[in-house]
Amino acid sequence: MMSGIKTFNLLQHWWILSSGRCLLLRPTVKICQILTVHVQAGSFHRFQRNSHSTSGNIVDNGSDSMQYVVSMVLVKEKSLKIVETVGAFQKLPMVMPSADILSSALRKARNVTATKGIANIAKRERNKGAKQLDALMKELAVPLRVYIEKFPKKWNLHPYERSLIQLTFGDGSYEEVLKRVDDMRKILLSVGKQHASLCAQSLSKREAGERFTEGLKKLEEVFKLHQNSVDDLLNVAKTLRAMPVVDLQIPTLCLVGAPNVGKSSLVRILSTGKPEVCNYPFTTRGILMGHIVINFERFQVTDTPGLLRRHDDDRNNLEKLTLAALEHLPTAILYVHDLTGECGTSPDDQFTIYKNIKERFGNHLWVDVVSKSDLLQEPVDTNLEDENDDVRRYKAFGPEEALWVSVKTEAGISELKSRVKDLLISQMDRIRGGSCNHGECQG
């Protein structure tokens, strides 16, 4: 089939498809473009020269007229990046207040002296002025560049952390703050270079002093005009750094259900010690987080904000936090039902909410609990066969195999603790085996 093969060194990574097209992946490139190169047998050296650092196999089947098409696909780095863990918020750089950046930059710039050995006064003055303006520009712009580089791009974050940013700042606000800081940096560089160059071209000591003063004033004006961008970024960093830390390697039991069904009481009952209150910036209501110790292993148990019967687009940030935790974290679910009708959400609505959540997150390990059983009558086993049987059965018994418990009388609590223990151990096995329900443990 082939009379010969010519191979040249691989300087990039190519995927050679059956169609003869070669796909070049360069994950460090920031833009996406496609370059098509036609290579004829016998013109390998020209191809190598024109395509720079290319790679792949050139197959020669003996036909000088045959063309080979190489498609080099440069893809964005973000499309290849795999986020493996949370914790980006705790790694954010310390952002200085804008006033501190400016005062520090001015102080350091004033300490810059002229290059030694310049005897001419005018030359020495313009050299000193240009160097001080250049130093001031860099002292103002470099910290901003560091912030831009060190703050994670939203698409590089773990999905749960992306959700927290969305819930805290709204759509696009996080990116907008970073963009304003970067725009400020670019303006400072442009103004600083312009005035340093003008100062360096001065013909007299007086002119050098005037251009230095003008450049200094202009850089201060630009910085103060945009300083709110830095202070906004400082507030973003403080807010994100204060977020509760999630450990993906510790199995977590999420108590889910409508508001006021008794989730917080069960967290307190199940926790080995006193639960802590986790505060999120988008709500004044703290979220209870407790811990359970089983066979010297530590597990997490947490309350979640109650869910109401409505479409996702109409949910508040608290409800969206619950859905984000279920969707993106390695959680097992303890779903709590209140059939007394006293929680503010009717059993009919609770059934609708439950069916929706069960359909969406049924791949999670799961236990159903009917709370406040001391206020309920013992269910009577009746034959329910009409079209509303599911709802009537739910209102009478709760979900199939649901455990009835009462925090007040402690009825069913021992069995609940036993089930929770088994559930968390199974969740730990899932995490260690790489088969848990969230994206980080799949594959």
Backbone torsions as a table, in degrees:
resi	resn	phi	psi	omega
1	MET	NA	-43.5	179.8
2	MET	-120.5	133.8	-178.9
3	SER	-85.6	-16.1	-179.6
4	GLY	-176.4	163.4	-179.6
5	ILE	-132.7	131.9	172.9
6	LYS	-110.7	128.4	-177.6
7	THR	-122.4	136.3	173.8
8	PHE	-123.1	161.1	-170.1
9	ASN	-59.2	143.3	178.6
10	LEU	-86.3	110.6	176.0
11	LEU	-105.5	-10.9	174.3
12	GLN	-134.4	174.4	178.5
13	HIS	-98.9	121.0	-178.7
14	TRP	-114.5	145.1	167.1
15	TRP	-109.8	119.1	-178.0
16	ILE	-99.1	114.9	-175.5
17	LEU	-87.5	165.2	-178.4
18	SER	-64.7	-23.1	-179.6
19	SER	-77.3	-6.5	-178.1
20	GLY	96.1	-5.0	177.9
21	ARG	-82.4	141.9	180.0
22	CYS	-113.9	124.3	-178.8
23	LEU	-102.4	122.0	-179.1
24	LEU	-99.4	121.6	179.0
25	LEU	-105.8	120.3	177.3
26	ARG	-124.6	93.7	-171.7
27	PRO	-69.6	-8.2	-178.3
28	THR	-92.4	-6.7	-177.3
29	VAL	-78.3	139.8	-175.2
30	LYS	-91.4	-12.8	-178.3
31	ILE	-117.8	167.0	179.6
32	CYS	-119.2	122.8	178.3
33	GLN	-150.6	163.5	179.0
34	ILE	-124.3	126.6	178.4
35	LEU	-119.6	124.4	179.5
36	THR	-107.5	127.9	-178.6
37	VAL	-120.7	130.4	176.4
38	HIS	-97.2	125.4	-177.2
39	VAL	-119.8	124.3	176.5
40	GLN	-99.1	144.2	174.9
41	ALA	-58.1	137.4	-179.5
42	GLY	91.6	-6.0	178.7
43	SER	-120.1	34.6	-176.3
44	PHE	-60.9	-41.4	-177.4
45	HIS	-65.3	-39.8	178.1
46	ARG	-64.8	-40.3	178.5
47	PHE	-62.2	-43.8	-178.2
48	GLN	-64.4	-38.2	-179.3
49	ARG	-70.6	-44.0	-175.0
50	ASN	-73.9	-28.9	-175.1
51	SER	-96.4	4.2	176.4
52	HIS	59.7	-128.2	-173.8
53	SER	-86.2	77.1	179.9
54	THR	-100.8	174.3	-179.2
55	SER	-158.0	165.7	177.5
56	GLY	136.1	-168.0	177.5
57	ASN	-114.1	133.2	172.8
58	ILE	-103.7	121.0	-176.2
59	VAL	-102.4	124.1	-178.6
60	ASP	-109.6	113.4	179.6
61	ASN	-99.8	17.1	175.7
62	GLY	92.8	-3.3	-178.8
63	SER	-103.9	113.2	-178.3
64	ASP	-68.2	-20.4	-175.5
65	SER	-89.7	-5.6	-175.8
66	MET	-76.5	136.6	179.0
67	GLN	-104.2	149.4	177.0
68	TYR	-120.5	131.9	-178.1
69	VAL	-105.5	123.7	178.6
70	VAL	-115.7	119.1	177.5
71	SER	-104.4	113.7	179.6
72	MET	-95.2	115.8	-177.2
73	VAL	-106.7	115.3	178.1
74	LEU	-98.6	119.3	-173.7
75	VAL	-109.9	155.1	179.5
76	LYS	-67.7	143.9	-179.9
77	GLU	-59.6	-36.4	-174.7
78	LYS	-65.6	-26.0	-179.3
79	SER	-74.3	-16.6	-179.5
80	LEU	-102.1	-12.9	-173.7
81	LYS	-75.8	134.7	178.1
82	ILE	-113.6	119.1	179.7
83	VAL	-84.0	123.3	-172.2
84	GLU	-105.1	-15.5	-174.1
85	THR	-157.9	168.7	172.3
86	VAL	-95.4	-177.7	177.8
87	GLY	111.0	5.2	-178.3
88	ALA	-64.4	-31.0	-177.1
89	PHE	-66.9	-30.6	179.9
90	GLN	-78.5	-8.6	-179.6
91	LYS	-104.4	7.7	-179.0
92	LEU	-65.0	145.7	178.8
93	PRO	-69.5	156.0	175.2
94	MET	-78.2	117.6	-178.7
95	VAL	-91.3	125.8	178.2
96	MET	-79.3	144.1	172.3
97	PRO	-57.9	148.3	-175.5
98	SER	-59.4	-38.2	-179.7
99	ALA	-62.9	-36.9	179.3
100	ASP	-69.5	-38.6	178.1
101	ILE	-61.5	-45.3	-177.0
102	LEU	-66.6	-47.5	-178.3
103	SER	-64.5	-38.5	177.7
104	SER	-65.8	-42.0	-179.9
105	ALA	-64.6	-42.4	179.4
106	LEU	-64.1	-41.8	-179.7
107	ARG	-64.2	-44.0	-179.7
108	LYS	-69.1	-36.6	-180.0
109	ALA	-66.2	-38.2	-179.8
110	ARG	-65.3	-24.3	-178.8
111	ASN	-81.8	-6.1	179.5
112	VAL	-75.9	133.7	-178.7
113	THR	-113.0	166.5	178.5
114	ALA	-68.9	157.1	177.1
115	THR	-63.2	134.6	-177.6
116	LYS	-65.1	146.6	173.7
117	GLY	96.5	-0.8	179.4
118	ILE	-89.2	110.3	-175.5
119	ALA	-82.3	-37.5	-177.1
120	ASN	-67.2	127.5	-175.4
121	ILE	-62.7	-44.8	-178.4
122	ALA	-63.4	-44.4	179.3
123	LYS	-64.3	-40.2	-179.3
124	ARG	-65.3	-39.4	-178.4
125	GLU	-68.6	-43.0	179.5
126	ARG	-70.3	-32.3	175.8
127	ASN	-64.8	-44.7	179.9
128	LYS	-65.3	-44.6	-179.4
129	GLY	-62.5	-44.8	179.8
130	ALA	-63.6	-41.0	179.9
131	LYS	-67.1	-38.2	179.3
132	GLN	-68.9	-39.5	177.0
133	LEU	-65.8	-40.3	177.5
134	ASP	-63.6	-41.2	179.4
135	ALA	-65.9	-41.5	179.1
136	LEU	-63.2	-43.7	178.3
137	MET	-57.8	-46.3	-177.7
138	LYS	-68.9	-39.6	179.7
139	GLU	-65.4	-27.8	176.8
140	LEU	-83.8	-38.7	-172.5
141	ALA	-85.7	-35.3	-175.3
142	VAL	-61.4	-45.9	177.1
143	PRO	-58.0	-36.7	179.3
144	LEU	-65.7	-39.7	177.2
145	ARG	-62.8	-40.7	178.8
146	VAL	-61.9	-42.3	179.1
147	TYR	-61.5	-45.1	-179.1
148	ILE	-61.0	-39.7	-178.3
149	GLU	-74.0	-35.8	-173.0
150	LYS	-87.4	-27.0	175.9
151	PHE	-73.0	128.5	-174.9
152	PRO	-69.2	143.1	171.0
153	LYS	-68.9	143.5	-172.6
154	LYS	-59.1	-37.6	-177.7
155	TRP	-72.3	-13.5	178.5
156	ASN	-91.9	-2.4	-179.1
157	LEU	-83.7	158.4	170.3
158	HIS	-60.4	142.7	-176.9
159	PRO	-54.3	-34.4	179.3
160	TYR	-66.7	-41.3	178.4
161	GLU	-69.1	-34.4	173.6
162	ARG	-60.4	-40.8	179.2
163	SER	-63.6	-39.9	179.5
164	LEU	-64.7	-39.5	177.0
165	ILE	-63.3	-43.2	-179.9
166	GLN	-62.3	-44.6	-178.1
167	LEU	-69.4	-32.0	-175.6
168	THR	-81.4	-46.1	-171.3
169	PHE	-109.6	-13.9	-177.2
170	GLY	90.0	175.9	-173.8
171	ASP	-72.4	117.9	172.8
172	GLY	83.7	-7.3	-175.4
173	SER	-68.8	-39.9	179.3
174	TYR	-60.4	-48.0	180.0
175	GLU	-65.3	-35.5	-179.4
176	GLU	-65.0	-40.1	178.1
177	VAL	-63.0	-45.4	178.7
178	LEU	-62.8	-38.2	179.5
179	LYS	-66.0	-40.5	179.8
180	ARG	-65.1	-38.1	176.7
181	VAL	-65.3	-41.2	179.6
182	ASP	-67.9	-39.0	176.2
183	ASP	-62.4	-40.3	177.5
184	MET	-61.1	-43.0	178.7
185	ARG	-60.2	-44.9	-178.2
186	LYS	-64.3	-40.1	178.7
187	ILE	-65.0	-43.2	178.8
188	LEU	-60.4	-41.4	178.8
189	LEU	-64.5	-43.0	-179.0
190	SER	-65.0	-47.5	-179.0
191	VAL	-66.5	-42.5	-179.5
192	GLY	-62.9	-44.9	179.3
193	LYS	-64.4	-40.4	-178.6
194	GLN	-62.4	-48.4	-175.7
195	HIS	-76.7	-30.8	174.5
196	ALA	-64.8	-38.9	178.1
197	SER	-66.1	-42.4	178.5
198	LEU	-62.9	-40.7	179.3
199	CYS	-64.6	-39.2	-178.9
200	ALA	-67.9	-19.6	-179.2
201	GLN	-95.7	4.8	-178.0
202	SER	-61.6	147.0	-177.5
203	LEU	-100.6	-11.9	-179.5
204	SER	-143.5	165.6	178.7
205	LYS	-62.7	-40.4	-179.9
206	ARG	-64.1	-45.7	179.5
207	GLU	-63.4	-40.1	178.3
208	ALA	-61.6	-41.5	178.8
209	GLY	-64.6	-42.3	-180.0
210	GLU	-64.3	-44.2	-179.2
211	ARG	-69.3	-32.9	175.7
212	PHE	-64.7	-47.2	-179.9
213	THR	-61.5	-41.0	179.3
214	GLU	-63.9	-44.2	179.6
215	GLY	-65.0	-40.9	178.6
216	LEU	-61.4	-46.2	179.8
217	LYS	-62.5	-41.7	-178.0
218	LYS	-66.5	-42.5	178.7
219	LEU	-63.4	-41.2	177.1
220	GLU	-63.0	-43.3	-179.6
221	GLU	-60.6	-45.9	-179.6
222	VAL	-62.7	-43.9	-178.3
223	PHE	-64.1	-45.4	-178.4
224	LYS	-67.8	-31.2	178.7
225	LEU	-64.2	-33.7	-175.7
226	HIS	-110.6	8.6	-172.4
227	GLN	-64.2	-23.1	177.5
228	ASN	-61.0	-27.6	178.3
229	SER	-62.9	-41.7	178.6
230	VAL	-66.8	-43.0	-179.3
231	ASP	-67.3	-34.5	174.7
232	ASP	-63.8	-40.7	178.6
233	LEU	-65.8	-36.6	176.3
234	LEU	-60.2	-43.7	178.8
235	ASN	-67.0	-37.0	175.8
236	VAL	-60.5	-45.7	-178.9
237	ALA	-62.7	-43.9	179.1
238	LYS	-61.7	-42.9	-178.3
239	THR	-64.8	-46.6	-177.4
240	LEU	-69.5	-38.0	-178.3
241	ARG	-66.7	-24.2	-179.5
242	ALA	-86.1	-2.6	179.7
243	MET	-63.1	144.5	173.6
244	PRO	-57.9	139.8	-177.4
245	VAL	-88.5	133.2	178.4
246	VAL	-108.7	133.5	177.3
247	ASP	-107.3	112.3	-176.8
248	LEU	-69.9	-15.6	-177.8
249	GLN	-90.7	-6.2	177.8
250	ILE	-102.8	119.3	178.7
251	PRO	-58.5	137.2	-177.6
252	THR	-122.8	133.2	175.1
253	LEU	-100.9	116.8	178.8
254	CYS	-98.8	125.2	174.1
255	LEU	-89.8	120.3	-171.8
256	VAL	-122.8	149.5	177.3
257	GLY	160.6	-175.1	177.9
258	ALA	-71.1	166.8	177.8
259	PRO	-62.4	145.0	172.0
260	ASN	64.3	28.4	178.7
261	VAL	-91.5	-2.9	177.3
262	GLY	107.1	19.5	-177.4
263	LYS	-65.7	-46.3	-177.5
264	SER	-62.3	-38.7	178.7
265	SER	-63.3	-38.7	179.8
266	LEU	-71.1	-33.7	175.7
267	VAL	-59.8	-43.7	-179.9
268	ARG	-65.2	-39.0	-179.9
269	ILE	-67.3	-39.7	-174.0
270	LEU	-81.2	-26.1	-174.7
271	SER	-70.8	142.3	177.2
272	THR	-68.4	-39.9	178.4
273	GLY	-121.7	-169.7	179.5
274	LYS	-72.5	125.0	-179.4
275	PRO	-64.5	149.5	175.0
276	GLU	-95.5	159.3	179.5
277	VAL	-101.5	119.8	178.1
278	CYS	-96.9	124.1	-177.8
279	ASN	-104.2	136.1	176.4
280	TYR	-114.0	144.1	-173.1
281	PRO	-66.3	-19.7	-176.5
282	PHE	-93.9	10.6	178.1
283	THR	-153.1	147.6	175.9
284	THR	-89.2	-6.0	-178.8
285	ARG	-91.0	123.8	178.4
286	GLY	-76.7	151.9	178.4
287	ILE	-105.6	124.4	-179.5
288	LEU	-72.9	130.8	176.0
289	MET	-127.9	116.1	178.3
290	GLY	-114.3	176.4	179.2
291	HIS	-132.8	147.4	177.0
292	ILE	-124.1	131.6	177.1
293	VAL	-107.0	120.0	-179.5
294	ILE	-128.1	119.1	180.0
295	ASN	51.1	45.7	178.0
296	PHE	67.2	10.1	175.3
297	GLU	-102.8	143.6	-176.4
298	ARG	-102.5	131.1	178.9
299	PHE	-127.5	158.4	-179.5
300	GLN	-108.6	143.4	173.4
301	VAL	-133.7	128.9	-172.6
302	THR	-137.2	143.3	168.7
303	ASP	-72.5	155.7	171.1
304	THR	-133.2	151.0	178.1
305	PRO	-57.9	143.0	-176.5
306	GLY	-66.4	147.9	179.8
307	LEU	-103.5	138.0	177.3
308	LEU	-107.6	165.1	-179.8
309	ARG	-81.2	96.3	177.0
310	ARG	-167.0	167.7	-178.7
311	HIS	-71.0	152.9	-178.7
312	ASP	-57.0	-35.6	-179.0
313	ASP	-64.5	-22.8	-178.0
314	ASP	-97.1	0.3	-176.8
315	ARG	-75.7	149.7	175.6
316	ASN	-83.3	176.2	-175.4
317	ASN	-64.3	-31.7	178.3
318	LEU	-63.2	-46.2	178.6
319	GLU	-64.3	-38.9	179.2
320	LYS	-65.4	-32.2	175.6
321	LEU	-62.7	-42.8	177.5
322	THR	-59.4	-47.6	-178.7
323	LEU	-65.3	-36.9	178.7
324	ALA	-64.4	-40.6	179.0
325	ALA	-63.9	-42.2	-179.5
326	LEU	-68.6	-34.8	-175.4
327	GLU	-79.1	-35.2	-168.8
328	HIS	-115.0	-9.2	-177.6
329	LEU	-113.1	153.7	-178.2
330	PRO	-78.0	75.4	-173.7
331	THR	-107.4	145.7	163.1
332	ALA	-98.6	154.9	-172.7
333	ILE	-115.4	129.6	167.0
334	LEU	-112.5	104.4	-174.7
335	TYR	-91.5	125.4	-173.9
336	VAL	-105.8	129.2	-179.5
337	HIS	-117.3	138.5	174.6
338	ASP	-119.8	105.7	-176.3
339	LEU	-92.4	3.7	-178.8
340	THR	-75.5	-21.8	-176.1
341	GLY	81.9	6.4	-175.9
342	GLU	-94.8	-6.2	-174.8
343	CYS	-82.7	-10.9	-178.4
344	GLY	101.3	-11.1	176.3
345	THR	-120.0	121.0	-175.0
346	SER	-64.0	153.4	175.3
347	PRO	-55.7	-33.7	178.3
348	ASP	-63.0	-46.2	178.9
349	ASP	-67.6	-38.3	177.1
350	GLN	-60.1	-38.5	179.3
351	PHE	-64.1	-41.6	178.7
352	THR	-63.8	-45.0	178.6
353	ILE	-61.1	-45.3	-177.7
354	TYR	-60.4	-45.4	-179.7
355	LYS	-60.8	-41.2	-179.8
356	ASN	-63.5	-45.9	-178.8
357	ILE	-69.0	-38.0	179.9
358	LYS	-64.5	-39.0	178.6
359	GLU	-66.8	-37.8	-175.6
360	ARG	-79.9	-34.6	-172.5
361	PHE	-125.9	29.6	-179.1
362	GLY	-66.6	-12.4	178.5
363	ASN	-79.8	-8.1	175.2
364	HIS	-75.8	152.7	167.8
365	LEU	-65.7	143.2	-162.4
366	TRP	-147.6	139.3	170.4
367	VAL	-136.5	134.2	176.8
368	ASP	-101.2	138.2	-179.3
369	VAL	-133.0	130.8	171.0
370	VAL	-97.9	115.8	-175.8
371	SER	-89.9	170.6	176.3
372	LYS	56.0	40.0	-176.4
373	SER	-64.7	-20.0	178.6
374	ASP	-67.8	-17.1	178.8
375	LEU	-96.9	0.0	-177.1
376	LEU	-108.5	149.0	172.4
377	GLN	-81.7	151.8	176.6
378	GLU	-60.0	129.9	-179.0
379	PRO	-65.8	143.4	178.0
380	VAL	-99.8	129.6	-177.7
381	ASP	-75.2	97.4	-179.7
382	THR	-110.9	162.0	-179.8
383	ASN	-91.3	109.4	-177.6
384	LEU	-110.5	114.0	-173.0
385	GLU	-129.4	-7.4	-178.3
386	ASP	-78.3	-177.0	-172.7
387	GLU	-68.4	-18.2	178.9
388	ASN	-99.8	17.7	-177.4
389	ASP	-56.9	-41.8	-176.0
390	ASP	-59.6	-45.5	-179.5
391	VAL	-67.7	-44.9	-178.8
392	ARG	-65.1	-39.6	178.0
393	ARG	-65.2	-40.6	178.3
394	TYR	-61.9	-45.0	-177.8
395	LYS	-65.9	-24.9	-178.8
396	ALA	-91.2	-39.9	-172.0
397	PHE	-118.8	-18.0	-168.2
398	GLY	82.4	-174.8	178.5
399	PRO	-63.3	160.3	179.7
400	GLU	-60.6	133.4	179.8
401	GLU	66.7	19.4	176.6
402	ALA	-69.4	144.5	179.3
403	LEU	-95.2	127.3	178.8
404	TRP	-89.8	128.2	-178.0
405	VAL	-136.5	160.6	174.2
406	SER	-141.3	121.3	176.7
407	VAL	-68.5	-34.2	-177.3
408	LYS	-66.4	-47.8	-177.7
409	THR	-98.5	-6.8	-177.3
410	GLU	66.2	15.6	176.2
411	ALA	-64.3	130.3	176.9
412	GLY	77.1	-2.1	-176.2
413	ILE	-67.4	-40.6	-179.9
414	SER	-62.4	-44.9	178.7
415	GLU	-65.7	-36.7	178.5
416	LEU	-62.2	-45.3	179.8
417	LYS	-61.8	-36.9	178.9
418	SER	-66.3	-43.4	179.8
419	ARG	-65.8	-40.5	179.4
420	VAL	-63.1	-40.6	177.9
421	LYS	-58.7	-49.1	179.7
422	ASP	-62.7	-39.3	-178.1
423	LEU	-63.4	-45.5	-177.5
424	LEU	-69.6	-36.7	176.3
425	ILE	-64.0	-40.7	176.9
426	SER	-65.3	-37.7	178.4
427	GLN	-66.3	-37.9	176.0
428	MET	-61.9	-41.2	177.4
429	ASP	-62.4	-38.4	177.7
430	ARG	-62.2	-46.3	-178.0
431	ILE	-63.4	-46.9	-179.1
432	ARG	-67.7	-28.8	179.0
433	GLY	-87.8	-2.1	178.0
434	GLY	72.3	27.1	-177.2
435	SER	-126.9	25.5	-179.3
436	CYS	-74.7	174.5	-165.6
437	ASN	-79.9	-15.4	-175.1
438	HIS	-98.7	167.9	-172.2
439	GLY	-59.5	-27.5	-175.3
440	GLU	-71.8	-21.2	-174.3
441	CYS	-108.5	8.9	-179.3
442	GLN	-93.2	146.8	179.0
443	GLY	87.0	NA	NA
